[in-house]
Every structure is written in structure tokens, then in C-alpha cells.
Amino acid sequence: MFEEFECLRDVELAKFSTMKIGGKAKWLIFPKNVQELRKILQICEENQIKTFVLGNGSNVLFDDAGFDGAVIKLRHFDFVKKCSKKGKKQAFCVEVGAGINLFALNVRLAKLGLSGLEFSNGIPATLGGFLVMNGGCFGHEICEFVEEVQILQGGKVFWRKKEECDFSYRHSNLQNCVILSAKLHLFEEKTEKIMQNMNFFLEKKRASQPCDLPSLGSVFKATNGVSVGKILDDLGLKGLSVGGAQVSKKHAGFVVNTGGAAAKDVLALVEILEKKLAEIDVQPEREIIVLKER
Ligand SMILES: Cc1cc2nc3c(=O)[nH]c(=O)nc-3n(C[C@H](O)[C@H](O)[C@H](O)COP(=O)(O)OP(=O)(O)OC[C@H]3O[C@@H](n4cnc5c(N)ncnc54)[C@H](O)[C@@H]3O)c2cc1C
């Protein structure tokens, strides 16, 4: 059905999630451009095939049973284009493809002498996924740098201004469309200084997070500004396990895959954590996204 596109059949989703969990997807498709993407979505709609747009899978828990539909990955949407110089503060606008991963983006921006996103270095996400989640850390969020976001919705391409994206803490209204690119404003800086900043943030992450084990980052969103990881740590829950899923011994906000974990282990562990938190009247929202087979 998707022969004319770059496409894998019956592919293990575990390879496409940083949690290394997930059964097979019927199709994994890599459109080369917007025309192909539009055509793929049209074929899916006409044939009632479910679709899921995947970034780097760093926030998605795939079902053990896999996904009986088409997973679409925008890895060819990885351009970085300098647009214009703006205002007095030596600010530059760049347009960036949604499929680029944040490390590659940071390296490209450093070479261009453009600073701002270094805080995101070390987060294994694509720009598209980071925009959907309004990801952030160390006091920054991606929305600070957004001018507008280009989306595909209902077969049409639009630009949605920052004010129309409803950005708030780990939230946007961009889930139900496909993000193609975004215009970001950044600031001129020496490449060397940007590289230093990138290393600084990377080391900070490595020091506090279990970067050596598969995970999806923080399982829960902070609640009333308090880190749920800190609460779970205070409850003494580090190391709690179900099967191969374990509350990280390094950062209680992360559930890690210590080897051979199934999605059902992760979900069972998350439910235990939710019960423990409910006992002390804490009801955090899940940050991770669970993609069910149906
Ligand atoms: C080790 C580790 C550290 C982390 N640290 C942080 C952190 O410091 N701060 C933070 O905020 N998060 C962090 N995370 C979580 C995760 O990286 C973020 O949630 C990130 O935004 C997900 O990006 P992604 O590209 O992997 O998206 P995915 O996980 O693939 O997808 C997330 C959502 O975005 C949607 N999506 C992806 N791309 C598009 C697109 N082009 N168009 C439309 N929808 C799309 C998907 O459908 C899904 O709903 C961490 C994760 C890990 C594993």
C-alpha cells in the first residue's frame, strides 16, 4: 500500500522508543517531503488506517501488542535555515524542520553562531515532539524561542503563531496536527561559548539523571511546581520494581527499563506510584504518552 514511500513493514517499535519497549507496527513510514506526507495521510484516511506521528519516541510508551496502523516519522524534515536578523538585540530567526533531533540541532546552531537552545542539549527528542510537549528544563521551555509553527492539518499547511499554540507547562495544542517546522528566534554568540553552554547542560543532566538506562524521562508532570520525583524519593520509592521496570535509583521521577521490561510492567509500576501518591493527596498528571494498540 505504501510501496512508493520509504517504509518498513512489521517493525519492532522498541527500536524507536528510548524506553526500548513495544511490539510491532504494521508500517513505519518516512515521508521525504510535505507532498509525500499529505499523500500518506490521505491513503490512511481512505483506508481507515490509524496513524501516529512519532518524534524520537522519548516520551512514548508503546504497547507490547504493537500498533495496528502507520507510524509516521519525519526524519527527513531536518533542515535548519537562517531567515532574518531581527531587532536590536542581535536576534536571528531560523526555520527548523520538525524531525531534527535536539543534539543535531544544537550542533548546527553552534556552527551558525546562534545561541538559546543549549539548555535542551542532552534531551533525546526531536524539535516536533519538544514543541508538542513544550519541553524544557533548567528554567527554560522551548516556547520562549518560538515565533510560529508550521503545521499540516486537514490536508492544508498553516502557520500557527506562538500565541495560538496555547503553550503552558508541558502543554500545547499541537497534538492533533503534524508539525512540519518552526520559526525560532535565537541570539548571536561565539561558537566556542555555545559549545561550552551545551557541555555544561549535558553534564548537569548526566549528573542528575539515569542516562545510562532506557527511560522516557519524567513519568509525571510537576504538581503545583513541585517535582514528583522529589516526592517519590521522600516516600523512599527509589528502586521499586515490577518485572524489568524500576523507579530509577538515581532519579525517582524516572522509570527505567533494567532489561526485558514490558509495557505492562511499566504501567503496573506507574499505577502503584499513583496509588502511593494518592495516599498523601498528590494526584499528578502523567507526562508520558501511552500508545495503545487500539
Ligand atoms: C533521558 C531523557 C531525558 C528527558 N529530559 C527531559 C527534559 O529535561 N525536559 C522535558 O521536557 N522532557 C524530557 N524528556 C522527555 C521527552 O524527551 C520530551 O517529552 C520530548 O518533548 C519528546 O520528544 P520526542 O521527539 O521524542 O517525541 P515523541 O516522544 O516521539 O512524541 C511525543 C508526542 O509528540 C507527538 N509528536 C512528535 N513529533 C510530532 C510532529 N512532528 N508533529 C506532531 N506531533 C508530534 C507524538 O505524536 C507524541 O504525542 C526526557 C526523556 C528522556 C528519555
The ligand as a Tripos MOL2 file, in Angstrom:
@<TRIPOS>MOLECULE
LIG
   53    58     1     0     0
SMALL
NO_CHARGES

@<TRIPOS>ATOM
      1 C1         16.6950   10.6600   29.2350 C.3       1 LIG1
      2 C2         15.5190   11.5690   28.9930 C.ar      1 LIG1
      3 C3         15.5650   12.8710   29.4870 C.ar      1 LIG1
      4 C4         14.4830   13.7290   29.2930 C.ar      1 LIG1
      5 N1         14.5580   15.0020   29.7810 N.ar      1 LIG1
      6 C5         13.5620   15.8600   29.5380 C.ar      1 LIG1
      7 C6         13.6380   17.2130   29.9920 C.ar      1 LIG1
      8 O1         14.6080   17.6310   30.6050 O.2       1 LIG1
      9 N2         12.5900   18.0330   29.7230 N.ar      1 LIG1
     10 C7         11.4940   17.6150   29.0370 C.ar      1 LIG1
     11 O2         10.5870   18.4230   28.7980 O.2       1 LIG1
     12 N3         11.3840   16.3410   28.6060 N.ar      1 LIG1
     13 C8         12.3830   15.4620   28.8330 C.ar      1 LIG1
     14 N4         12.2820   14.1690   28.4100 N.ar      1 LIG1
     15 C9         11.0340   13.7040   27.7660 C.3       1 LIG1
     16 C10        10.9760   13.8320   26.2280 C.3       1 LIG1
     17 O3         12.2650   13.9580   25.6810 O.3       1 LIG1
     18 C11        10.1090   15.0100   25.8230 C.3       1 LIG1
     19 O4          8.7770   14.8200   26.2050 O.3       1 LIG1
     20 C12        10.1510   15.3210   24.3120 C.3       1 LIG1
     21 O5          9.4240   16.5010   24.1010 O.3       1 LIG1
     22 C13         9.5950   14.2080   23.4210 C.3       1 LIG1
     23 O6         10.0740   14.4230   22.1230 O.3       1 LIG1
     24 P1         10.1220   13.2870   21.0060 P.3       1 LIG1
     25 O7         10.6020   13.8930   19.7440 O.co2     1 LIG1
     26 O8         10.8550   12.1000   21.4870 O.co2     1 LIG1
     27 O9          8.5800   12.9760   20.8600 O.3       1 LIG1
     28 P2          7.8310   11.5800   20.9650 P.3       1 LIG1
     29 O10         8.0960   11.0090   22.3030 O.co2     1 LIG1
     30 O11         8.1370   10.7430   19.7890 O.co2     1 LIG1
     31 O12         6.3250   12.0750   20.8770 O.3       1 LIG1
     32 C14         5.7670   12.8720   21.8960 C.3       1 LIG1
     33 C15         4.4280   13.4120   21.3760 C.3       1 LIG1
     34 O13         4.6790   14.3450   20.3460 O.3       1 LIG1
     35 C16         3.9890   13.9510   19.1520 C.3       1 LIG1
     36 N5          4.8300   14.3760   18.0270 N.ar      1 LIG1
     37 C17         6.1480   14.1270   17.8330 C.ar      1 LIG1
     38 N6          6.5670   14.7430   16.7070 N.ar      1 LIG1
     39 C18         5.4920   15.3660   16.1600 C.ar      1 LIG1
     40 C19         5.2720   16.1620   14.9960 C.ar      1 LIG1
     41 N7          6.2410   16.4490   14.1310 N.pl3     1 LIG1
     42 N8          4.0230   16.6250   14.7770 N.ar      1 LIG1
     43 C20         3.0110   16.3450   15.6280 C.ar      1 LIG1
     44 N9          3.1410   15.5920   16.7270 N.ar      1 LIG1
     45 C21         4.3770   15.1150   17.0090 C.ar      1 LIG1
     46 C22         3.7900   12.4570   19.2680 C.3       1 LIG1
     47 O14         2.6790   12.0320   18.4870 O.3       1 LIG1
     48 C23         3.5310   12.3330   20.7610 C.3       1 LIG1
     49 O15         2.1930   12.6820   21.0320 O.3       1 LIG1
     50 C24        13.3420   13.2780   28.5950 C.ar      1 LIG1
     51 C25        13.3130   11.9720   28.0910 C.ar      1 LIG1
     52 C26        14.3880   11.1340   28.2820 C.ar      1 LIG1
     53 C27        14.3390    9.7330   27.7260 C.3       1 LIG1
@<TRIPOS>BOND
     1     1     2 1
     2     2     3 ar
     3     2    52 ar
     4     3     4 ar
     5     4     5 ar
     6     4    50 ar
     7     5     6 ar
     8     6     7 ar
     9     6    13 1
    10     7     8 2
    11     7     9 ar
    12     9    10 ar
    13    10    11 2
    14    10    12 ar
    15    12    13 ar
    16    13    14 ar
    17    14    15 1
    18    14    50 ar
    19    15    16 1
    20    16    17 1
    21    16    18 1
    22    18    19 1
    23    18    20 1
    24    20    21 1
    25    20    22 1
    26    22    23 1
    27    23    24 1
    28    24    25 2
    29    24    26 1
    30    24    27 1
    31    27    28 1
    32    28    29 2
    33    28    30 1
    34    28    31 1
    35    31    32 1
    36    32    33 1
    37    33    34 1
    38    33    48 1
    39    34    35 1
    40    35    36 1
    41    35    46 1
    42    36    37 ar
    43    36    45 ar
    44    37    38 ar
    45    38    39 ar
    46    39    40 ar
    47    39    45 ar
    48    40    41 1
    49    40    42 ar
    50    42    43 ar
    51    43    44 ar
    52    44    45 ar
    53    46    47 1
    54    46    48 1
    55    48    49 1
    56    50    51 ar
    57    51    52 ar
    58    52    53 1
@<TRIPOS>SUBSTRUCTURE
     1 LIG1         1 GROUP 0 **** ****
